[in-house]
Amino acid sequence: GERAAVIAGRQPPRRRLIFAAQQNDLKKLHLSSLNGLLDRHRAITLQLDMDWRSVNDAALENLVKLLTRKGRCQVRSSGKKGDANRFRLPARGSPPMLGNVAEAIALAGHVEVECISVETFE
């Protein structure tokens, strides 16, 4: 079947999408696991929401690693009014880490992000 053809190299694996819901509450370990999954499975693409206000610097560090994966990690707006293409970062994040996230977004060419805001989580 399909699996045997993929293993034998006769056909590329089908693309798979992993989607994380709005207002990400993913922790450092979750994001690290997602990085490992992308390392092991080249057919997987990850889609993340743009709201990261609830995470800490440790999680942001792993988010940077995900964001730099060109073509493998996408970000999208939750679709709520006023959130259109705004990447939301936590006000409690350290300035160097917030800068790292902004740089990762720019360097990986995330054109879907129109602006980055630093906010408190309500």
Residue pairs with C-beta under 8 A, 6 or more apart in sequence:
2 11
2 14
5 11
6 12
6 13
12 43
13 41
13 42
13 43
14 43
15 43
15 44
15 45
16 41
16 43
16 44
16 45
17 44
17 45
17 46
17 47
18 34
18 37
18 44
18 45
18 46
18 47
19 47
20 26
20 46
20 47
20 48
20 49
21 49
22 49
22 51
22 78
22 80
23 49
23 51
23 53
23 54
23 78
24 48
24 49
24 51
24 52
24 54
24 55
25 54
25 55
26 34
26 55
26 59
27 55
27 58
27 59
28 56
28 58
28 59
28 61
28 62
30 59
31 59
31 62
31 63
31 65
31 66
32 62
34 46
34 62
34 66
35 62
35 65
35 66
37 44
38 44
38 46
38 66
38 69
38 72
38 73
44 72
45 71
45 72
45 73
45 74
46 66
46 69
46 72
46 73
46 74
47 73
47 74
47 75
47 76
48 66
48 73
48 74
48 75
48 76
49 75
49 76
49 77
49 78
50 75
50 76
50 77
50 78
50 83
50 85
50 86
50 87
50 88
50 113
51 78
51 83
51 88
52 59
52 60
52 63
52 87
52 88
52 89
52 90
52 101
53 88
53 89
53 90
53 91
53 119
53 120
53 121
54 90
54 121
55 63
55 90
56 90
56 92
56 93
57 93
57 94
57 97
60 89
60 90
60 93
60 97
60 98
60 100
60 101
61 97
61 100
63 101
63 104
64 97
64 100
64 101
64 104
66 73
67 73
67 75
67 101
67 104
67 105
67 108
67 110
68 104
68 107
68 108
69 108
70 108
70 109
73 108
74 110
74 112
75 87
75 105
75 110
75 112
75 113
76 112
77 83
77 84
77 85
77 86
77 112
84 114
85 112
85 113
85 114
85 115
86 113
86 114
86 115
86 116
86 117
87 101
87 105
87 110
87 113
87 115
87 116
87 117
88 116
88 117
88 119
89 98
89 101
89 116
89 117
89 118
89 119
90 118
90 119
90 120
90 121
91 118
91 119
91 120
92 120
93 101
93 118
98 118
101 116
102 116
105 113
105 116
